[in-house]
Amino acid sequence: MNIGLSTFYLLGLLVYLSINTKAQERPIFGHSPVQQLIDAMTNEEKSLMVTGAKRRGVIPTALPGQQQKNIEGVGGYTYPFVDLGIPSIMLSDGPAGLRIAPRRYGDSSHYYCTAFPVANLLASSWDLQLAEAVGKAMGQEALAYGVDILLAPALNIHRNPLGGRNFEYYSEDPLLSGKMAAAAIKGIQSQGVGTSIKHFAANNQETNRRTINTIISERALREIYLKGFEIAVKEGKPWTVMSSYNKINGIHTSQNVELLENLLRKEWGFDGFVMSDWYGGDDPIKQMKAGNDLLMPGLATWSNSIDSALNTGSLATEVVDRNIRRILSIVQRTPTFKNRPVSNQPNLKQHAELARKAAASSMVLLKNENTTLPLDKTQKVAVFGNYSYKLIVGGTGSGMVNNAYSVSLADGLVAAGYPLDQDLANRYHNYLALGERKIDKSDSLITAMPKLDSVLNELQLGKKIIQEKAASCDVALISLMRVFGEGGDRKQTDFYLTNAEEELIKQVSTSFRKKGKKVVVVLNIGGVIETASWRDQVDAILLAWHPGQEGGHAMADIISGRINPSGKLTTSFPLRYENVPTAKNFPGTPADNPLKVLYEEGIYIGYRYYDSYNRKTAYPFGYGLSYTRFSYKEPILSTKVFRDNLNLSISIQNDGPVAGREVVQVYLRAPGLSMHKPSKELKAFAKTGTLTPGAMERMDFQIDPLLLASFNSKKSAWEVEAGTYELYISSSSSHIKKKVSFNVPKGMLVKKVEKLLAPPEEINEWTGR
Ligand code: BGC
C-alpha cells in the first residue's frame, strides 16, 4: 500500500467499494500490482488513459475521500478512473512561473502566481543556485494550487534572434542551457511536483511550427540541439519530457521511435513518461508506438483510433500497456495521488522578493561610459519611452503568468527615491491609456500585448518638450521594448529600431548631450535586437530582457547601485541581421510558407560561428559589465598530460571599489586536426560569491573526456583527438583572461553509441575555420 494515502482516503475508498459491487472486482491503484490494473482495463479505458481529458469536457473527479480540485486554466489533465483509484493529474505551464486563471467562476478570491524573470534573463545570472531557488518557488506555487506537473523548463537553443520563443529558452549554448534546466528541475521537483522539459527537440522556430521539417546533421543534433536535453535528463531527472511540434529529419518528434525510445530512454536512461505538445503530431498510433506515452490535451478522435487499433490488433496491447505503465509510475508520485492538501496560499510575498533578486542578479550591463551608472539619487530623471511606464513582464503565449501586479521602470525609480519629471510621466500615462482603450479586451493572452504594441507607436513628444526636459532634468532614461511570444517569429524589421525609436534616441541624445547630460537606455526586450547603429548616442545600456513582475524594482536596484550588475549574455548580439549564421536559412523554404529548414550551419551557432569565422559582434556571448573590476590569478592545472580527468583551479580577486560577483567562463580550444572544431566552446563556468573589495575566491573546474570529445557521425562515437588543447579562462567569449594548455597524447574513443536520427539527405554543412 502506498504510505502517502491518507487514512481519510482509505475510509472513503472502503465506503465506495462497499456500495459499488462492480468496483469490488477491480484492482485499486496503489494496492494491487500495476500489471493487474492494466489487465483489468478495457481497450477503451486504455485509450483514454493515454490521451488527456480536458478537451473532452471530462471533469477531473477526485477519488473518494479526496479533495476535489477546482483549478481554472490549467493546460490539461489526464483521464480519471475513479473505480481503479487512478486520479486525474494536473499539468500546467510554464517556464516563467505557474500559469493558471486568476479568477474562478462564482468565487470572489484571486489565484495569482509570481511572474519570475523569463529564462533568457534568469540564465544570464549564470547562477545555478539561483535557478534552483527560483524553481523551488515555482514548485511551491504549483503544489499550493494543486498542480502536479509544471510544463517547464524549456531549453531549446537560440538559433536565430527572431525565434518567437527565445525568451522561454536559456541560451545559444547547450552546456549553459542543460545546466540551467537541470538546476530548475531540481528546484521544482524538490517540492514533490514534476517537470516536463520541452520541447524535445530542435524546436527552434515558431513559423509553421507544427509541420516544419528540420533537417540536421547527426553531429549538430548531438553536440548542439540534444546536448542540453541530455544534461537535463541525466542531471535533473525530470518526471516527464514534452516532445516538440516539428519534424526532425522527416519524422515528427512525437512519432520518432529513435528519438524517444533509443536515445531518450535506452541511451540516456530517462524513466518517466513522454507527453506530446498540445495537438502535436499527426498519427496517434505512430505516437503510441514511438513511446510518446500521453497525447495532450486529448481528443476523442485520438482515443477512438487507438481503441479501434487495439481491437483490430494493428496496435499491440503491449505497446499501450507499456505507455500506461510509464504514466502510472509518475502518477503515483504526484501530490494528487498522495492527497497532499491544496492550500491555495503560496508565499507570494517571499516569491516577489526572490523574483526581484533574481532579475537584478541577472540583468546585463552592456555599456557604461565614464561610470554613468550608478545614478546618484539626487538626480532628477526624465524618463522617456512608452514602456518605461508599463513593464513588459514576460513573453506571450503559454509562457505568460497571471501575476497580481507589475512594477514599471518609473515605479521602481520612484520607490528607490529618485525624483522623476512628473509632466513627462503624465504625458506617457495619458498616451498609454489611449492605446489601452483601442485594444479589444476580449483578446487572448497570446495577442493582447502585441496588440498594444501595434496600436501605439512611440509617443512623439516633439523637439521643444525634449529640449525643455534636457534643461530641467539631470539625466535621461529611455526604455525600448520588443514583445516576443509563442506562435510566431519576429520579423527581420523588428530586429532594428523603428523610425520612431531611432528618432526618440536621436532627439533625447542631442538635447541632453548639448547640456552635458547623460542618456541611459533600458532594454525591456524578449530577444536580441540591433544595438550597433545607435549605441554611440547613449552613455549606458542596461539589458533587462523580460524581467518578471518585479522588473522595475530590479532595474532601479541596478541603476542605483543597490545591486552591482553581474549578469552576462547567454546569447550573442550580432552587428547586423545578415551576420547571423542562420540568416539565410531561417525560417526555411519556400520562403512564403516554409516546409523545410536546413541547418546548414551545423554546429556553427552563436559564438561558435562568430568566433570561428572572425565575425565581430556588437556584444559577444558571455559579456557583461560590473561596477567593480576583477583580476584573474595564475591558473593551476592538475596535469599537463590528459589521461582521464583534469582539474583547473583559478583565484579571482575583486580589485575594484565595490562588492561584486564575477562569472568565470572556461572555453576549450581543440586542435581541430582530424575533425573541424569551433575556435572555442564553453566547457565549464561558475559564479563567485559576493566578493568585497580586495577579497579573493578560488574556483575549481573538472574537465572529463566527454567535454573534450566531438561527435563523429561516421563512427557514431564521441571521440577525442590527440594533440594540444587550450583552456581559456575568460570573462566573456571574447575576453580571455588566462590561457593554459595540456596535451592529449593519444586519441580516445570515449563513447560509442547507436546510429540514430540520420538526415534523409546529405547536408552540405559548413566546416569552420
Ligand atoms: C506549447 C507548450 C505548452 C502547451 C500547454 C503548447 O502550445 O507549445 O509549451 O506547454 O501549449 O499550454
Residues whose N, C-alpha, C, O or C-beta is under 5 A from the ligand:
A	BS01	BGC	G75 D93 L151 D277 W278 S398
